[in-house]
Structure formats: C-alpha cells, structure tokens
C-alpha cells in the first residue's frame, strides 16, 4: 500500500556521486512519507473497524451457499 | 485469438448488525428487491433449459430441479439492464455478470455488481427493519462455512474433458498466488495457519466431482452450457476466490482463458502431474513466502511460481506464433511482471494483489498495535476488507485513498450498471429489456420471451452467445418501434 512504488533506482547503478546522495536523501524522505501515510491509515482503520470486533466475528455465520 | 465467452457469479456474505435472529433467506430476498433501477419487476426467469444436475461424465444425478411458481420466481430473480442477473441462491444474494469476451470487461461488470448490491444495501438501510445490513464479497464466514465465487468459460465441446483436467489441475492449484484473496486462520479441520493466500483452499477435498457445497472438487463437472450443447461446454470453475483487487480478477480470468485457448488448440503446454493436488492446494495457500516445493508424480519438485512460469513460457511460445489481440498481450505482460515480483519478494505486490494488500495491511496494524495473530481485530479486518459499504469496507478505503492500483475507471463501472456488453448476446437481452420492458415476459441466458398480447408467448432462442451482438442486431433494435417489428424482422 506504500504510496510510491518500489523501484530499483537505475541511476544509482550507473550514476554520479551527487545523484547518489540526492536520491539517497530522496528515498529517506520517501520512507518518512510512507511511514506517515501508514500511520494515518492505521488510525483510520481504528475509526472504521466494527466495534466489538470479537462479538461481530463470532456472530457472523453463513450457511447454505452455492 | 478466438473470442471466448466469459462470466462470473458471486455469492455475497450477508449479516445484520444489532440483530442476531435474522433469517438469511428472507433478508436476501428483501435486499435484492430493494434495487431501484430494474427495467421491469415483472420479468420471470426462464428455467426451461437449466439442469445443474447433468454431469459431463455422462450421467444425471438425482435431485430437485429448481422450478419456482411465478410470484416466487419474480421475488427470487431480477434480470438486469446490463444483461446480468441478480438473484437469491440458497441463502445468499448472488450476482451474475452478463456474458463478456474480455477479462477486463469481467472486472468492470463485477464492480458494477458490487455497485448494484451497495445500492440495495443503502435502500434497505433507509427502511426501518431490518436495519444495518452488511454485505461481504468474500468466500467464508471463518467457521467452516464457505460460499462460492464461480467462473464460467465456454469451451469447445470437442476437447476431451480429461485433457482439460490434466492441464487445469496444476494450473488451478497454483494460480492462487495472484488470484487469492487472503485469509486469517485455517478452517474445515485443516492444518493451522496464521494467514493464507486463498479463502477457499481449505474447502477442497476431492479432485473431480459435480458437488459445489460439500466435498468440493478442484474440477467441477457440471454440464450445463446455457448454449448449443453440441458445440459447447461451459467450464464451471468453483476453485477461485472472489477478489476485490482489479488486477487479481483480471489475471485470474485473463490467464485462465488463455490457458483454455492453448488446450483447445493443442498448444505447447507443460507436462506436469502433481502427486497430490488436493494436499498441494492447501500447502500453496499456506506458503506466503512462495518458496516451498510441490512434489510431482514423477518425483520432480517445483514451487508454485515455477509451475506458473512453465505455463507462462508455453503461452509466450504459443502467442508468438498466432495473432494475439491487445488484451492477450497485456495479460501476458502483467502475468510475467507479477510472477517476477512474486519470485523476488511477494510484498512488492502490495498495491495489486488481494492477498498481499491484505497481508501488508494486517502486518502494519500488528506493528502499530503490538498485537499477535490471535487478536480478534485481525479477523475483523479480514472480514471488513470485503465489506461493500463505501464508508466501512477496508478495501474501499484503500481504493479511495489511492493505496491500490486500478485498471478500470469509476465512469466505466457506472456505465456498466445499466448497459450490456456490446459483443455478446447480453447486448440483445439487455437492450430488449431497456427498450421493451413491458413486453418482456421472461428471460434466461439462452432465451428471451415476449408477451405482446397475442395468444402465444414468443420465444427468441439465444443458443449462440456470440450472436445477438451490437454489430449483428444493433441497427435492428435501434430502429424497431415495437416488439412485433423486432420479431418480424427476425422473421419469426
């Protein structure tokens, strides 16, 4: 669910030192952003998750399918 | 590539919050009867050609064929403007897509079905009783009761069933690595697992049979083509999961259709026989690292990814030679890309495949809450991932916040709710329903019946699913001012 796709940074393999540093700090930023996004998402899950999860799951029974 | 008729049926799990004594049959009936956009509420489902008790192995099993009286028939069945069907099957609301020829259209029409069911739910919620209905697009209640998601592929009757079986078994056992919906825990007295790739794997107990409800088989032998039975059989696939993620559905249907084409055309398929497919399907489902080998009858061992790769390589060889249409090329590219990433690190697919999206979501939650797999909130997350309500469903929330990749647009899904595909007989069915709602007396997959006030009801057979398309009947249906005119121009 990370907002940015995991891409292998080709520049890194071929590229110059400046680019390496630049992309390095960029990916650190990226990582921070992903972490913040995930934190937000986890808080959101708590908001939408059914209350009394245990009871809900226990009571959910389906018979007579197919 | 030749056009293949495709379509799916989804049974939805149904629950009512704040109420423990809900009868699932009456609740399901109440639900589907809330749908506000039917062309007509008077249309019957024509059961005449239906016989789910016929087995491809050449016999008919005993059992009661469904023949409800007219009033109950109308209560149970809703023929949709998009050519699909909304109905109650057993104790579940069920939706069948119209007949499609593209895997991507199957994705769109499945999503249109979710939209229809969501509107039913919202309409029911506006009524006083029963309140707070919840629908799940999944396959299990987590307590050993499974409900189905069935794919249908029309195949050439000339292909021996044994040939289909031989090539499909290793394929079905392993395709869950991209088509699984993910599940917390194990069921049906199967070995324990914190998390599984597939919702359904635990329920498959035998290799081949007609059953769909008990002792479920990996290969189902129902022989009910809903079409010219001398020409076609309908492969009824019951081994799959209902997916939320569009890429999972697209690959599940697209790749299966491709494998069927290679079987029909004697393409270069891998020679693989699993030693114990019924055991392997559960082992693959428990192997979330995707590194465990599966034993073949000849002693060789391959991982699930490796087996899928053998099918992929065969497909590359086959479709290099023949004219592949754009969708086939796209499915091939995606299939290859997905298998490559699954081999490296499955977690790379956390925007595309259901079981990985769900696993990443649950793992992040466990990290944050410092809880283990036994926490009841995880089972709730598993269930709620499939919740159709836009404010409550976890997949819906991920989709809204763009945490998952899509291959369709909201606009296409909206369109598909009221408009049939143009390239199958669903076009004729849906267009007649929309244009002449009062005159359509009954419909089924293979027929449409008109009542125009004469002494008899006129039946238009639709035994050839690739006819009745827009290109064959569009101008006739557009210009005709009455059903009489349609019938006379069809020279009936």
HADDOCK unambig.tbl for C-alpha pairs under 7 A between the chains (distance, minus, plus):
assign (segid A and resid 1 and name CA) (segid B and resid 350 and name CA) 5.30 0.50 0.50
assign (segid A and resid 1 and name CA) (segid B and resid 351 and name CA) 5.12 0.50 0.50
assign (segid A and resid 1 and name CA) (segid B and resid 357 and name CA) 6.52 0.50 0.50
assign (segid A and resid 1 and name CA) (segid B and resid 403 and name CA) 4.74 0.50 0.50
assign (segid A and resid 1 and name CA) (segid B and resid 404 and name CA) 6.18 0.50 0.50
assign (segid A and resid 2 and name CA) (segid B and resid 403 and name CA) 6.59 0.50 0.50
assign (segid A and resid 3 and name CA) (segid B and resid 403 and name CA) 5.89 0.50 0.50
assign (segid A and resid 42 and name CA) (segid B and resid 365 and name CA) 6.12 0.50 0.50
assign (segid A and resid 48 and name CA) (segid B and resid 392 and name CA) 5.59 0.50 0.50
assign (segid A and resid 53 and name CA) (segid B and resid 376 and name CA) 6.40 0.50 0.50
assign (segid A and resid 53 and name CA) (segid B and resid 377 and name CA) 5.69 0.50 0.50
assign (segid A and resid 53 and name CA) (segid B and resid 380 and name CA) 5.66 0.50 0.50
assign (segid A and resid 54 and name CA) (segid B and resid 376 and name CA) 5.29 0.50 0.50
assign (segid A and resid 54 and name CA) (segid B and resid 377 and name CA) 6.91 0.50 0.50
assign (segid A and resid 57 and name CA) (segid B and resid 379 and name CA) 6.92 0.50 0.50
assign (segid A and resid 57 and name CA) (segid B and resid 380 and name CA) 6.08 0.50 0.50
assign (segid A and resid 60 and name CA) (segid B and resid 15 and name CA) 6.67 0.50 0.50
assign (segid A and resid 60 and name CA) (segid B and resid 141 and name CA) 6.23 0.50 0.50
assign (segid A and resid 61 and name CA) (segid B and resid 141 and name CA) 5.62 0.50 0.50
assign (segid A and resid 62 and name CA) (segid B and resid 13 and name CA) 6.87 0.50 0.50
assign (segid A and resid 62 and name CA) (segid B and resid 141 and name CA) 5.93 0.50 0.50
assign (segid A and resid 62 and name CA) (segid B and resid 145 and name CA) 5.98 0.50 0.50
assign (segid A and resid 63 and name CA) (segid B and resid 91 and name CA) 6.96 0.50 0.50
assign (segid A and resid 63 and name CA) (segid B and resid 145 and name CA) 6.07 0.50 0.50
assign (segid A and resid 64 and name CA) (segid B and resid 90 and name CA) 5.44 0.50 0.50
assign (segid A and resid 64 and name CA) (segid B and resid 91 and name CA) 5.41 0.50 0.50
assign (segid A and resid 65 and name CA) (segid B and resid 90 and name CA) 5.84 0.50 0.50
assign (segid A and resid 65 and name CA) (segid B and resid 91 and name CA) 6.26 0.50 0.50
assign (segid A and resid 65 and name CA) (segid B and resid 92 and name CA) 6.46 0.50 0.50
assign (segid A and resid 65 and name CA) (segid B and resid 146 and name CA) 6.69 0.50 0.50
assign (segid A and resid 65 and name CA) (segid B and resid 147 and name CA) 4.46 0.50 0.50
assign (segid A and resid 65 and name CA) (segid B and resid 148 and name CA) 6.59 0.50 0.50
assign (segid A and resid 65 and name CA) (segid B and resid 213 and name CA) 6.87 0.50 0.50
assign (segid A and resid 66 and name CA) (segid B and resid 89 and name CA) 6.96 0.50 0.50
assign (segid A and resid 66 and name CA) (segid B and resid 90 and name CA) 6.81 0.50 0.50
assign (segid A and resid 66 and name CA) (segid B and resid 147 and name CA) 5.67 0.50 0.50
assign (segid A and resid 66 and name CA) (segid B and resid 148 and name CA) 5.38 0.50 0.50
assign (segid A and resid 66 and name CA) (segid B and resid 212 and name CA) 6.21 0.50 0.50
assign (segid A and resid 66 and name CA) (segid B and resid 213 and name CA) 5.88 0.50 0.50
